Each structure stands twice: as structure tokens, then as C-alpha cells.
Amino acid sequence: MTKKEILELLNQHEWKDVEFKEAKKDVPKNAYESVSAFANTEGGYLIFGVRKSGTKYEIVGITDVDKVQNDFISTLRQKDKISCIIDVKESLKTISGKDLLVFNIQEAKRQDKPVYLNGDIKRSFLRKGACDVKCSDVELKRLINDASKESYDNYILDFDINKCFNPKDITWYRQQYEGKAGNRSYLSLSDDEFLFQFGLIKETSSGRKPTVASILLFGQDGYLRDILPRPVIDCQRYLYDSTSMGEGRWHDRVVCDYNLVQTWSNILDWYYRFAEIPFDVDPKTMQRKDQPSDYFAFRESIVNILIHQDYSDQTRKAVIQHFSDMTRFWNPGDAFADIETLLEPEEKDVRNPLIVTAFRRIGFSEHAGWGLRDIFRSWRGLGYLPPEIINDKSKKTFELILRQEILLSEEHLAFQKKINVHLSQDEAAVFAYACRKLSVIHLNDIKAIIDKPVSECLEVANQLVNQALLAQVSENSFELDSGMKEKFTAMVHDGVHDGVHDGVHDEAHDQLNETETKILQACKEAKNTNQLLAILEYDSRTRNFRNALANLLGAGLIEMTIPSKPRSKYQKYIISEKGIDLLKRIENNGSRRE
């Protein structure tokens, strides 16, 4: 952390990875609560020598740096004060002649969590936003479960292996296994011996017994519900976009409360009910290909949600929510690794190693990691915005979002044409992403967009900085140049980007089609998207609807009621003066447009 970064932070409220303490003469007691919170969550910075005054922060400095530093560090090495030795990196910074101590508190290993104070496990804290919050009993249990040396899916159950499994599900799995190239054949083995060879049932003093993993994968309903009283997953389909959340209930819902093999089959059936299946012919075989374009990304996302969720969590179920513009995959149980590590091709510490291995043996998920790299590559190949990952270690949840929004859309290509820049494909993609975010982007974001080594990602960012398209915020972070931000925001406000098809123009189309005319007539009073869909008798935001709306906005015939926030869930559309004039001409002489 540089002096510049500290000064920038001092002008903001506290946020989840930074906490300020006055500590002018002594270490405040609540500093150790912050240490516990950082160690139990995602790590962070603790800065001594800053006083909070109302909504601002004042640099007061530390009068005896050696004493404060020694007192703090020595306490962190006392087992009766804090439950494990904390990895801390400290540095001294001087600003305006005043000394500040900066401590970088690392996240503890999962085996060392919860990190607690004064020998009392109840004094364990989590970092939530800008606050250090004492762990609830449920949160403590989750931390303790994740710290166990033996994974939950490896626990042995006292069930009869002759009764607890569904033979059809084992047969299906064995067929998938034998059909995968490179697998050693086990056709000669019985089902019990097959499961034993894979570690899914164990030898005990009472004979062979099933593991939690084997029941989750192949268990009969009664045995499954004995260990998992909640559904495995809740699949919900909505006919509107995600910004309209709350305007209606789901249209199609499947709640899966059966084993993972059956759940997998049911989720795929649910997916195919709404997937767009193109008519495509393989040029080599001349056979029709009916696989949806997003099938691979969706498949790996389903696998991800099945193999990595926390099955020891008896109350929270996994959820898939499919909207017209995105699909959200939500899981109880966070990833043990950070997001950057998750996207690297190395082996990761996983919550359910037996279940993960079982799926990989039949060709699902990548050989290392969470399958996320494959999802990113597949989604990137479709031209969409990179997937979003929210790995919340305080709530112990994991979320993956696939947005069906083109990254290099016509609006961004038109904007680049308007400002007269000539960019490589990678540069254009990163610049378009920065325009969409209108906030800081990091090297990890750039890597997710172009899938290149960090050194090449940095080179692309620097090229954009050299062209005054991006501004460098810190060593590894960038944002849209202020001048570019003003230009892009102005274009969005003017509605020009929505109506562009062959370059930027502000002329209305020569003729309105039927859908455009109906929308224009409906917008005599402000209407939101769902109201317009109802008038048109559409079930969802079809391409025809989106194009009609874009054409009317681009031609200046309708306007947004909240132009500063084009994607607001409260957005409505109303006819403009130009649109009123055109509608009068249409109604007067029956022509579409003069």
C-alpha cells in the first residue's frame, strides 16, 4: 500500500478490507477484533494513526511507534490472546510529518479457523462490510466444519449398502464411466466392488459401509433425506429480465430433492425447456446439431453447483435463477481459494473431494480447479460479458452469474468509431468492459476478458492508458479516463447507442414497423418493460422487442424516464415531442413515416 493509496482511502468511508484505528499511544482493544475478523474472512489492512471525526478521517499519527508496534505484534504471538499465530506484514508510512503503522492481516488457513480471542471461541469475528461482527452459532459451526481435516463427504454412515442405493443410478454412472476414453474398465466388478474401488464405500469393523458422498450421489430417497433434509437445488425460470426482480413470480420451477445423479438429469430437462436450440448442420457429417450454444457453460455451471456446495448445511439450498438476460447460480458454501486462484489451472482445496472426483471420472468439470476456467472460456467464446463471481467468505456463499450481454456490442463499436480510435480485438474488448463498468477494473478482470497471461494483460491496459482511454489507478488497477467517461455517458444519455446499427447517427428510421408503432402509441403514458410486453402480448423480451425499443430510442421518438441510469429496474419509457409529431402524421395520413 502506497502513501497515495492511503490518502485516497482517507477520503472514503471504511470498507471491507481496510480498518482505521487512532492508536496514538496504545493499541485499542477492538483492534484485535478486527484481526479476528480479517483472519476469518478475506484478510485486510489495519491502519494505526487515523482518527475518525464524523464522516471524515483525520491523520493524527502515532507518538511512540516502537511501543505500539511491539505491543501489537507480541500480542498476536500469544496463544492465550489469539487462537493461532497470525501472519502480519507491517510497514511504517509518514504523511505530513505524522507516522502511520500499516498492518496487512492475512486470511487464516481454513484449518486454523475460527480465529478467536482470549481463549473463548465465542469471541470469533467476521468482517461484514465496514464492521467487525461477532460470529453467530451457525457461523461458528460452518467455520468449524470447514476446518475439519476429514471432508464431510468422506464421513462413514451406518447404512446397509444392500438397501441404501438406487441401482439404476449406479448403472447410469457406470455406463458414463466406461464410455469415457482413457478410463480403466471395471465392467467385471459388482456395483459394491466398483464403489469400493473408488472410495465411495469403506471397509469397517462392521463390514462395508457407505460414505456421505455415495448417498448423495446414488442414495435412495429415504436414506438421502436422512442426511440432507433440504432440497439439493431449486431451479426457477422467470420470463422477465433481472432488473425487474420482484415484478412477478417464477414461470417454471423445479425443486430437486433427490440424489445428484437424478438431480443432474432433472436440471438438464429443465434447461432444455428454455434453451435456444439453433438449426445447424455439421459440414462433415451433414447431420443436424441440436446442442444449444450455451450448453457447455451451463452444464459446467450445473456441475459446479452440485459438486461444491456445502451439504453439511442443513437449511440453505442451492438456487438457479434464469432470467431473460442472465442466469444466476447460488450455492451455500464458499470456495476455499480466492477468485484469482480459482481461475488458475492448478489443483485446489475442495469441500467435497469424493464427489468432485466422481464427476471428473465421467468427464464433467476440469481436472484441476472448479471448472470455472472452462465456463469463462465457453462464455467468452459466445461474445458475452465475462462471468461474475461473488465468493462471500463472511456469509460462506458462492455465486456465479452468466449475463447474456454482448461485450463488444454495436453501441461500443459505434462509440469507438465516434471517438476515432483503432484498437486490437483485446484492446477493444477491455475498453468496452471499462465503459460498461464506469468504475475501477483490475488485472484479474482483464485476464477474465482476454484470457492472456498477466504480463500481456498489463501490456493491453498500458496501451489503452497511452491512448488516453484508460487511467491508471494503482499498479494493477485502471479506470475509464475521465474525458472518455464524460463522452460515453453523454452518448448513453442521448440514447444514441441504442439505435446504432451501421455507425453513429441521429436520424430516425425511414419507416416504423408494427411493433415500433404499437410501442410508440403505448408510450403516450410512461410504461415500463413489463407493461410494454403485456400490451404486445409477448411472454419475454424477444429480439424483435429489443430491436424495436432500441430503434425508437435511437431515433429520439421515445425517451427514458431515468436517463442517468439506463438499466434501472424503475426505468420507464415515454414518447418524446418528436415521437408525438410522427404519431400525429401516422394517424392523420396512415403513412408510417414521411
C-alpha positions as CSV (number, residue, x, y, z in Angstrom):
1,M,0.0,0.0,0.0
2,T,1.5,3.3,-1.1
3,K,1.1,6.8,0.5
4,K,-1.1,7.8,-2.4
5,E,-3.4,4.8,-1.8
6,I,-3.6,5.7,1.9
7,L,-4.5,9.3,1.2
8,E,-7.2,8.1,-1.3
9,L,-8.6,5.8,1.4
10,L,-8.7,8.5,3.9
11,N,-11.2,10.4,1.8
12,Q,-13.6,7.4,1.9
13,H,-15.6,5.5,4.5
14,E,-14.1,2.3,5.8
15,W,-14.7,-0.6,3.5
16,K,-14.3,-4.3,4.0
17,D,-10.6,-4.7,3.6
18,V,-9.4,-1.6,5.5
19,E,-10.0,-0.6,9.1
20,F,-8.5,2.6,10.7
21,K,-7.7,2.9,14.4
22,E,-6.4,6.0,16.3
23,A,-3.8,4.1,18.4
24,K,-1.9,7.3,19.1
25,K,-0.3,5.9,22.3
26,D,-1.7,2.4,22.8
27,V,-3.2,-0.4,20.8
28,P,-7.0,-0.2,21.2
29,K,-8.7,-3.5,22.4
30,N,-11.0,-3.6,19.5
31,A,-8.0,-3.7,17.1
32,Y,-7.8,-7.5,17.9
33,E,-11.5,-7.9,17.0
34,S,-10.5,-6.6,13.5
35,V,-7.6,-9.0,13.4
36,S,-10.0,-11.9,14.1
37,A,-12.5,-10.6,11.5
38,F,-9.9,-10.2,8.8
39,A,-8.3,-13.6,9.5
40,N,-11.7,-15.4,9.5
41,T,-12.8,-13.7,6.3
42,E,-10.6,-12.5,3.4
43,G,-7.8,-10.6,5.1
44,G,-7.3,-6.8,5.1
45,Y,-5.4,-3.8,6.2
46,L,-5.3,-2.3,9.7
47,I,-4.0,1.2,9.8
48,F,-3.0,2.9,13.1
49,G,-2.7,6.6,13.5
50,V,-6.0,7.7,12.0
51,R,-8.9,9.2,13.9
52,K,-12.5,9.1,12.8
53,S,-14.2,12.5,13.0
54,G,-17.8,12.3,12.0
55,T,-17.8,11.2,8.4
56,K,-14.1,12.1,7.7
57,Y,-10.8,10.6,8.8
58,E,-8.0,12.7,10.3
59,I,-4.4,11.7,10.3
60,V,-3.2,12.1,13.9
61,G,-0.1,9.9,13.8
62,I,1.5,7.7,16.5
63,T,3.6,9.3,19.2
64,D,5.5,6.1,20.2
65,V,5.8,3.9,17.1
66,D,8.1,1.3,18.6
67,K,5.9,0.7,21.7
68,V,2.6,0.5,19.7
69,Q,4.2,-1.8,17.1
70,N,5.8,-4.1,19.6
71,D,2.7,-4.4,21.8
72,F,0.6,-5.3,18.8
73,I,2.9,-7.8,17.3
74,S,3.8,-9.5,20.6
75,T,0.1,-9.9,21.4
76,L,-0.5,-11.6,18.1
77,R,2.0,-14.3,19.1
78,Q,0.4,-15.1,22.4
79,K,-1.9,-18.2,22.2
80,D,-3.8,-17.1,25.2
81,K,-4.7,-13.8,23.5
82,I,-5.4,-15.1,20.0
83,S,-6.0,-18.7,19.0
84,C,-3.3,-19.0,16.3
85,I,-0.3,-17.1,15.1
86,I,-1.4,-14.5,12.6
87,D,0.7,-13.8,9.5
88,V,1.2,-10.0,9.6
89,K,3.2,-7.7,7.3
90,E,3.8,-4.3,8.8
91,S,5.1,-1.1,7.3
92,L,5.7,2.5,8.5
93,K,4.4,5.4,6.5
94,T,4.9,9.1,7.1
95,I,2.3,11.6,5.8
96,S,2.6,15.3,6.5
97,G,5.2,14.5,9.2
98,K,2.9,12.1,11.0
99,D,3.7,8.4,11.4
100,L,1.2,5.7,10.5
101,L,1.6,1.9,11.0
102,V,0.0,-0.3,8.3
103,F,-0.6,-3.9,9.1
104,N,-1.6,-6.4,6.4
105,I,-3.5,-9.1,8.1
106,Q,-3.6,-12.3,6.0
107,E,-6.6,-14.6,5.8
108,A,-6.0,-17.7,8.1
109,K,-5.9,-21.2,6.7
110,R,-9.3,-22.9,6.8
111,Q,-7.8,-25.4,9.2
112,D,-7.0,-22.6,11.7
113,K,-10.5,-21.0,11.6
114,P,-12.2,-19.8,13.6
115,V,-9.6,-17.4,14.9
116,Y,-10.8,-16.3,18.3
117,L,-9.7,-14.1,21.2
118,N,-8.7,-14.7,24.9
119,G,-9.3,-18.5,24.7
120,D,-13.0,-18.0,24.1
121,I,-14.3,-19.5,20.8
122,K,-17.4,-17.3,21.2
123,R,-15.2,-14.3,20.6
124,S,-14.7,-15.1,16.9
125,F,-15.4,-12.3,14.5
126,L,-16.2,-11.9,10.8
127,R,-15.7,-8.9,8.5
128,K,-19.0,-7.7,7.1
129,G,-18.8,-4.5,5.0
130,A,-17.1,-2.0,7.3
131,C,-17.9,-3.8,10.5
132,D,-16.3,-6.5,12.7
133,V,-19.3,-8.7,13.7
134,K,-19.2,-11.5,16.3
135,C,-19.9,-14.9,14.8
136,S,-23.3,-16.4,15.4
137,D,-23.6,-20.1,16.5
138,V,-24.5,-21.1,12.9
139,E,-21.5,-19.2,11.5
140,L,-19.2,-20.8,14.1
141,K,-20.4,-24.2,13.1
142,R,-19.7,-23.5,9.4
143,L,-16.2,-22.4,10.2
144,I,-15.6,-25.4,12.4
145,N,-17.0,-27.8,9.8
146,D,-14.7,-26.4,7.1
147,A,-11.7,-26.6,9.4
148,S,-12.1,-30.4,9.8
149,K,-9.2,-32.5,8.4
150,E,-11.7,-35.0,7.1
151,S,-14.1,-33.8,4.5
152,Y,-17.9,-34.1,5.2
153,D,-18.5,-36.2,2.1
154,N,-15.9,-38.8,3.4
155,Y,-17.9,-39.5,6.6
156,I,-19.0,-43.1,7.0
157,L,-22.7,-43.8,7.6
158,D,-24.2,-46.8,9.4
159,F,-26.5,-47.8,6.5
160,D,-27.0,-51.1,4.8
161,I,-25.2,-51.0,1.4
162,N,-27.7,-53.6,0.1
163,K,-30.6,-51.2,0.6
164,C,-29.4,-47.6,0.6
165,F,-28.5,-47.2,-3.1
166,N,-30.6,-46.8,-6.3
167,P,-29.2,-49.5,-8.7
168,K,-30.4,-47.6,-11.8
169,D,-28.4,-44.5,-10.9
170,I,-25.3,-46.6,-10.3
171,T,-25.9,-48.3,-13.7
172,W,-26.1,-44.9,-15.4
173,Y,-22.9,-43.7,-13.8
174,R,-21.0,-46.9,-14.7
175,Q,-22.1,-46.5,-18.3
176,Q,-20.8,-43.0,-18.4
177,Y,-17.6,-44.1,-16.8
178,E,-17.0,-47.0,-19.2
179,G,-17.8,-44.7,-22.2
180,K,-15.1,-42.2,-21.3
181,A,-11.9,-42.7,-23.2
182,G,-8.9,-43.4,-21.1
183,N,-10.7,-44.9,-18.1
184,R,-9.7,-48.3,-16.8
185,S,-12.5,-50.7,-17.3
186,Y,-14.3,-52.2,-14.3
187,L,-17.1,-54.0,-16.1
188,S,-16.3,-57.3,-14.3
189,L,-16.9,-55.8,-10.9
190,S,-20.2,-55.8,-8.9
191,D,-21.7,-52.4,-8.0
192,D,-20.4,-52.7,-4.4
193,E,-16.9,-53.6,-5.5
194,F,-17.0,-50.8,-8.1
195,L,-17.9,-48.2,-5.4
196,F,-15.3,-49.6,-3.0
197,Q,-12.6,-49.2,-5.6
198,F,-13.5,-45.6,-5.9
199,G,-13.5,-45.0,-2.2
200,L,-17.3,-44.3,-2.1
201,I,-17.9,-47.2,0.4
202,K,-15.4,-48.1,3.1
203,E,-14.3,-51.2,4.9
204,T,-15.2,-51.1,8.7
205,S,-15.3,-53.5,11.6
206,S,-19.0,-53.9,10.8
207,G,-18.4,-54.6,7.2
208,R,-18.6,-52.3,4.2
209,K,-20.4,-49.0,4.8
210,P,-21.4,-46.1,2.6
211,T,-19.9,-42.6,2.7
212,V,-21.9,-39.4,2.7
213,A,-20.7,-38.9,-0.9
214,S,-22.1,-42.3,-2.1
215,I,-25.5,-41.5,-0.6
216,L,-25.5,-38.0,-2.1
217,L,-24.6,-39.5,-5.5
218,F,-26.7,-42.7,-5.6
219,G,-28.8,-42.8,-2.4
220,Q,-32.5,-43.9,-2.3
221,D,-34.8,-41.0,-1.3
222,G,-35.2,-42.1,2.4
223,Y,-31.5,-42.5,3.0
224,L,-30.7,-39.3,1.2
225,R,-33.2,-37.3,3.3
226,D,-31.7,-38.8,6.5
227,I,-28.5,-36.9,5.9
228,L,-29.9,-34.0,3.8
229,P,-33.4,-32.9,4.8
230,R,-33.4,-29.9,2.4
231,P,-33.6,-30.0,-1.4
232,V,-30.3,-30.2,-3.3
233,I,-31.3,-27.3,-5.6
234,D,-34.2,-25.0,-6.5
235,C,-34.4,-24.1,-10.2
236,Q,-36.5,-21.1,-11.1
237,R,-37.2,-19.6,-14.5
238,Y,-38.5,-16.0,-14.9
239,L,-39.9,-14.5,-18.1
240,Y,-38.6,-11.0,-17.5
241,D,-35.1,-9.6,-17.1
242,S,-33.1,-9.5,-13.8
243,T,-33.7,-5.7,-13.4
244,S,-37.4,-6.4,-13.0
245,M,-36.9,-8.6,-9.9
246,G,-40.0,-8.6,-7.8
247,E,-42.4,-7.6,-10.5
248,G,-43.7,-11.2,-10.8
249,R,-43.2,-14.8,-9.7
250,W,-41.3,-17.5,-11.4
251,H,-42.9,-19.1,-14.5
252,D,-41.3,-22.5,-14.3
253,R,-39.9,-24.1,-11.2
254,V,-38.2,-27.5,-10.4
255,V,-37.2,-28.3,-6.9
256,C,-34.8,-31.2,-6.8
257,D,-34.8,-33.2,-3.6
258,Y,-33.3,-36.4,-4.9
259,N,-29.7,-37.7,-5.3
260,L,-27.2,-36.0,-7.5
261,V,-27.5,-38.3,-10.5
262,Q,-31.2,-37.8,-10.6
263,T,-30.9,-34.1,-9.9
264,W,-28.4,-33.7,-12.8
265,S,-30.9,-35.3,-15.2
266,N,-33.8,-33.2,-14.0
267,I,-31.9,-29.9,-14.2
268,L,-30.9,-30.7,-17.8
269,D,-34.5,-31.4,-18.7
270,W,-35.5,-28.1,-17.1
271,Y,-32.7,-26.3,-19.0
272,Y,-33.8,-27.7,-22.4
273,R,-37.3,-26.3,-21.9
274,F,-36.0,-22.8,-22.4
275,A,-32.7,-23.2,-24.2
276,E,-32.4,-21.7,-27.7
277,I,-31.7,-24.6,-30.0
278,P,-30.3,-23.4,-33.3
279,F,-30.8,-25.3,-36.6
280,D,-27.2,-26.1,-37.5
281,V,-25.7,-28.8,-39.8
282,D,-22.3,-30.4,-39.3
283,P,-20.5,-29.8,-42.6
284,K,-18.6,-33.1,-42.2
285,T,-21.4,-35.5,-41.3
286,M,-24.3,-33.4,-42.7
287,Q,-26.2,-34.2,-39.6
288,R,-28.2,-31.7,-37.7
289,K,-26.6,-30.4,-34.4
290,D,-29.2,-29.6,-31.8
291,Q,-27.0,-28.6,-28.9
292,P,-27.7,-25.0,-27.6
293,S,-24.8,-22.6,-28.0
294,D,-24.5,-22.0,-24.2
295,Y,-24.9,-25.7,-23.3
296,F,-21.3,-26.3,-22.3
297,A,-21.1,-23.2,-20.0
298,F,-24.5,-24.1,-18.5
299,R,-23.5,-27.7,-18.0
300,E,-20.3,-26.9,-16.2
301,S,-22.1,-24.3,-14.0
302,I,-24.6,-27.0,-13.0
303,V,-21.8,-29.4,-12.2
304,N,-20.1,-26.7,-10.2
305,I,-23.1,-26.0,-8.1
306,L,-23.6,-29.8,-7.4
307,I,-20.1,-30.8,-6.5
308,H,-19.0,-27.7,-4.5
309,Q,-22.0,-26.9,-2.3
310,D,-21.9,-27.4,1.5
311,Y,-24.0,-30.4,2.1
312,S,-23.4,-30.2,5.9
313,D,-25.6,-27.0,5.7
314,Q,-29.0,-28.4,6.6
315,T,-31.0,-25.2,5.9
316,R,-29.8,-23.3,2.9
317,K,-30.4,-24.9,-0.5
318,A,-28.6,-24.1,-3.8
319,V,-30.6,-21.9,-6.3
320,I,-30.5,-21.4,-10.0
321,Q,-32.5,-18.4,-11.3
322,H,-32.8,-18.0,-15.0
323,F,-33.9,-14.6,-16.4
324,S,-34.3,-13.4,-19.9
325,D,-30.9,-11.6,-19.6
326,M,-28.9,-13.7,-17.2
327,T,-28.6,-16.9,-15.2
328,R,-27.6,-16.8,-11.5
329,F,-26.1,-19.9,-9.7
330,W,-26.1,-19.5,-5.9
331,N,-24.5,-22.0,-3.6
332,P,-24.3,-22.5,0.2
333,G,-20.6,-22.8,0.9
334,D,-17.8,-20.5,-0.2
335,A,-14.7,-21.5,-2.2
336,F,-11.6,-22.1,0.0
337,A,-9.4,-20.4,-2.6
338,D,-9.6,-16.8,-3.7
339,I,-11.1,-15.8,-7.1
340,E,-7.7,-15.3,-8.7
341,T,-6.5,-18.8,-7.7
342,L,-9.8,-20.3,-8.8
343,L,-9.1,-19.3,-12.4
344,E,-5.6,-20.8,-12.5
345,P,-5.1,-24.4,-13.8
346,E,-3.8,-25.9,-10.6
347,E,-5.3,-28.3,-8.1
348,K,-7.5,-26.6,-5.5
349,D,-8.5,-27.5,-2.0
350,V,-12.2,-28.5,-2.4
351,R,-15.0,-29.1,0.0
352,N,-16.2,-32.4,-1.4
353,P,-13.2,-34.3,-2.9
354,L,-15.0,-37.6,-3.3
355,I,-17.9,-36.0,-5.2
356,V,-15.6,-33.9,-7.3
357,T,-13.5,-36.9,-8.3
358,A,-16.7,-38.9,-9.1
359,F,-17.9,-36.3,-11.5
360,R,-14.4,-35.8,-13.1
361,R,-14.2,-39.6,-13.8
362,I,-17.1,-39.3,-16.2
363,G,-15.8,-36.2,-17.9
364,F,-17.6,-33.4,-16.0
365,S,-15.6,-30.4,-14.7
366,E,-12.0,-29.7,-15.4
367,H,-9.1,-31.8,-13.9
368,A,-7.9,-29.0,-11.7
369,G,-9.9,-26.3,-10.0
370,W,-13.6,-25.6,-10.0
371,G,-14.4,-25.9,-13.7
372,L,-14.6,-22.1,-13.8
373,R,-11.8,-21.7,-16.4
374,D,-13.9,-23.8,-18.8
375,I,-17.0,-21.8,-18.1
376,F,-15.2,-18.5,-18.7
377,R,-13.7,-19.7,-21.9
378,S,-17.0,-21.0,-23.2
379,W,-18.9,-17.8,-22.3
380,R,-16.1,-15.7,-23.7
381,G,-16.4,-17.7,-27.0
382,L,-20.1,-16.6,-27.3
383,G,-19.0,-13.0,-27.1
384,Y,-20.7,-12.3,-23.8
385,L,-19.6,-10.3,-20.8
386,P,-17.2,-12.4,-18.6
387,P,-19.0,-14.3,-15.9
388,E,-19.2,-12.7,-12.4
389,I,-18.0,-14.5,-9.3
390,I,-19.0,-13.5,-5.8
391,N,-17.2,-15.6,-3.2
392,D,-18.5,-14.3,0.1
393,K,-16.4,-15.7,2.9
394,S,-18.3,-13.9,5.7
395,K,-21.7,-15.4,4.6
396,K,-20.0,-18.6,3.3
397,T,-21.8,-18.5,0.0
398,F,-20.6,-18.7,-3.7
399,E,-22.4,-17.1,-6.6
400,L,-21.8,-17.3,-10.4
401,I,-23.6,-15.0,-12.8
402,L,-23.7,-15.6,-16.6
403,R,-25.0,-12.4,-18.3
404,Q,-26.3,-12.8,-21.8
405,E,-25.0,-9.4,-22.8
406,I,-22.6,-8.9,-25.8
407,L,-19.4,-7.4,-24.6
408,L,-18.4,-5.7,-27.9
409,S,-21.9,-4.6,-28.7
410,E,-22.9,-2.2,-31.5
411,E,-23.0,0.6,-29.1
412,H,-19.4,0.1,-28.1
413,L,-18.2,-0.4,-31.6
414,A,-20.1,2.8,-32.6
415,F,-18.5,4.7,-29.7
416,Q,-15.0,3.6,-30.7
417,K,-15.8,4.7,-34.2
418,K,-17.2,8.1,-33.0
419,I,-14.0,8.9,-31.0
420,N,-11.9,7.7,-33.9
421,V,-9.7,5.0,-32.2
422,H,-8.3,1.9,-33.9
423,L,-7.9,-0.9,-31.3
424,S,-6.8,-4.5,-31.4
425,Q,-9.5,-7.1,-30.6
426,D,-8.2,-7.4,-27.0
427,E,-7.9,-3.6,-26.5
428,A,-11.5,-3.1,-27.9
429,A,-12.9,-5.8,-25.5
430,V,-11.1,-4.3,-22.4
431,F,-12.1,-0.8,-23.3
432,A,-15.8,-1.8,-23.8
433,Y,-15.7,-3.5,-20.4
434,A,-14.3,-0.4,-18.8
435,C,-17.1,1.6,-20.4
436,R,-19.7,-0.7,-19.1
437,K,-18.4,-0.7,-15.5
438,L,-17.6,3.0,-15.3
439,S,-15.6,2.1,-12.2
440,V,-12.2,0.6,-11.4
441,I,-11.2,-2.6,-13.2
442,H,-8.3,-4.9,-12.1
443,L,-5.8,-7.1,-13.9
444,N,-7.9,-10.1,-12.9
445,D,-10.9,-8.5,-14.8
446,I,-8.7,-8.1,-17.9
447,K,-7.4,-11.6,-17.6
448,A,-11.1,-12.9,-17.5
449,I,-11.9,-10.8,-20.6
450,I,-9.0,-11.8,-22.9
451,D,-7.6,-15.0,-21.3
452,K,-4.0,-13.9,-21.6
453,P,-1.0,-14.1,-19.1
454,V,-0.8,-11.2,-16.6
455,S,2.1,-9.6,-18.4
456,E,0.1,-9.4,-21.7
457,C,-3.0,-8.1,-19.8
458,L,-0.8,-5.4,-18.3
459,E,0.5,-4.5,-21.8
460,V,-3.1,-4.2,-23.2
461,A,-4.0,-1.9,-20.3
462,N,-0.9,0.2,-20.7
463,Q,-1.7,0.6,-24.5
464,L,-5.1,1.9,-23.5
465,V,-3.6,4.3,-21.0
466,N,-1.2,5.6,-23.6
467,Q,-4.1,6.4,-25.9
468,A,-5.8,8.3,-23.0
469,L,-8.7,5.8,-23.0
470,L,-7.9,4.4,-19.5
471,A,-6.3,6.0,-16.5
472,Q,-4.1,4.0,-14.1
473,V,-5.4,4.0,-10.5
474,S,-2.7,1.8,-9.0
475,E,-0.2,-0.8,-10.1
476,N,-2.8,-3.4,-11.0
477,S,-6.0,-1.3,-11.4
478,F,-7.4,1.0,-14.0
479,E,-10.5,3.0,-14.8
480,L,-12.0,4.8,-17.7
481,D,-10.3,8.1,-18.5
482,S,-12.4,11.0,-17.1
483,G,-12.7,12.5,-20.6
484,M,-13.8,9.2,-22.1
485,K,-16.2,8.7,-19.2
486,E,-17.9,12.0,-20.0
487,K,-18.2,11.2,-23.7
488,F,-19.6,7.7,-23.2
489,T,-22.0,8.9,-20.5
490,A,-23.2,11.7,-22.8
491,M,-23.8,9.2,-25.6
492,V,-25.8,6.9,-23.2
493,H,-27.9,9.8,-22.0
494,D,-28.6,10.9,-25.6
495,G,-29.9,7.4,-26.4
496,V,-27.7,7.3,-29.5
497,H,-26.1,4.0,-28.6
498,D,-29.3,2.1,-28.5
499,G,-30.3,3.0,-32.1
500,V,-26.9,2.5,-33.8
501,H,-26.6,-0.3,-36.4
502,D,-24.2,1.0,-39.0
503,G,-22.3,3.7,-37.2
504,V,-23.5,6.6,-35.0
505,H,-26.4,8.6,-36.4
506,D,-29.3,10.5,-35.0
507,E,-31.7,10.2,-37.9
508,A,-34.9,8.3,-37.4
509,H,-35.6,5.2,-39.5
510,D,-37.4,5.7,-42.8
511,Q,-40.4,3.6,-41.6
512,L,-41.9,2.2,-38.4
513,N,-42.8,-1.5,-38.3
514,E,-45.9,-2.7,-36.5
515,T,-44.1,-3.4,-33.2
516,E,-42.5,0.0,-33.1
517,T,-45.8,1.7,-33.8
518,K,-47.5,-0.2,-31.0
519,I,-44.8,0.8,-28.6
520,L,-44.9,4.4,-29.7
521,Q,-48.6,4.5,-29.1
522,A,-48.4,2.8,-25.7
523,C,-45.7,5.3,-24.6
524,K,-48.2,8.2,-24.6
525,E,-48.0,7.5,-20.9
526,A,-44.8,6.2,-19.3
527,K,-44.6,2.4,-19.4
528,N,-42.0,0.0,-18.0
529,T,-40.7,-3.0,-19.9
530,N,-43.3,-5.5,-18.5
531,Q,-46.2,-3.2,-19.3
532,L,-45.0,-2.9,-22.9
533,L,-44.6,-6.7,-23.2
534,A,-48.1,-7.1,-21.9
535,I,-49.5,-4.7,-24.5
536,L,-47.6,-6.5,-27.2
537,E,-48.8,-9.9,-25.8
538,Y,-45.1,-11.0,-25.6
539,D,-44.0,-13.6,-22.9
540,S,-40.5,-12.3,-22.8
541,R,-38.1,-9.7,-24.2
542,T,-37.8,-11.1,-27.7
543,R,-35.2,-9.9,-30.2
544,N,-37.9,-8.2,-32.1
545,F,-39.0,-6.3,-29.0
546,R,-35.4,-5.3,-28.1
547,N,-34.7,-4.1,-31.6
548,A,-38.0,-2.1,-31.7
549,L,-37.2,-0.4,-28.4
550,A,-33.6,0.3,-29.5
551,N,-34.8,1.8,-32.8
552,L,-37.3,4.2,-31.1
553,L,-34.7,5.3,-28.5
554,G,-32.1,5.8,-31.1
555,A,-34.4,7.8,-33.3
556,G,-35.3,10.0,-30.4
557,L,-39.0,9.0,-30.7
558,I,-39.2,7.8,-27.1
559,E,-37.2,8.7,-24.0
560,M,-36.1,7.1,-20.8
561,T,-37.7,8.5,-17.6
562,I,-34.4,7.9,-15.8
563,P,-31.7,8.6,-18.5
564,S,-28.9,8.8,-16.0
565,K,-29.5,5.1,-15.1
566,P,-30.4,3.3,-18.3
567,R,-30.6,-0.1,-16.7
568,S,-32.5,0.9,-13.6
569,K,-35.2,-1.5,-12.5
570,Y,-37.5,1.5,-12.2
571,Q,-36.9,2.6,-15.8
572,K,-39.9,3.6,-17.9
573,Y,-40.3,4.9,-21.5
574,I,-42.4,7.9,-22.7
575,I,-43.0,9.4,-26.1
576,S,-40.9,12.4,-27.0
577,E,-42.0,15.6,-28.8
578,K,-40.5,14.2,-32.0
579,G,-42.4,10.9,-31.4
580,I,-45.7,12.8,-30.8
581,D,-45.3,14.7,-34.1
582,L,-44.6,11.4,-36.0
583,L,-47.5,9.7,-34.4
584,K,-49.8,12.5,-35.4
585,R,-48.7,12.2,-39.0
586,I,-49.2,8.4,-39.0
587,E,-52.7,8.8,-37.5
588,N,-53.6,11.6,-39.9
589,N,-52.5,10.2,-43.2
590,G,-51.9,6.5,-42.5
591,S,-48.3,6.6,-43.6
592,R,-45.6,5.0,-41.5
593,R,-43.3,7.9,-41.8
594,E,-42.9,10.9,-44.1
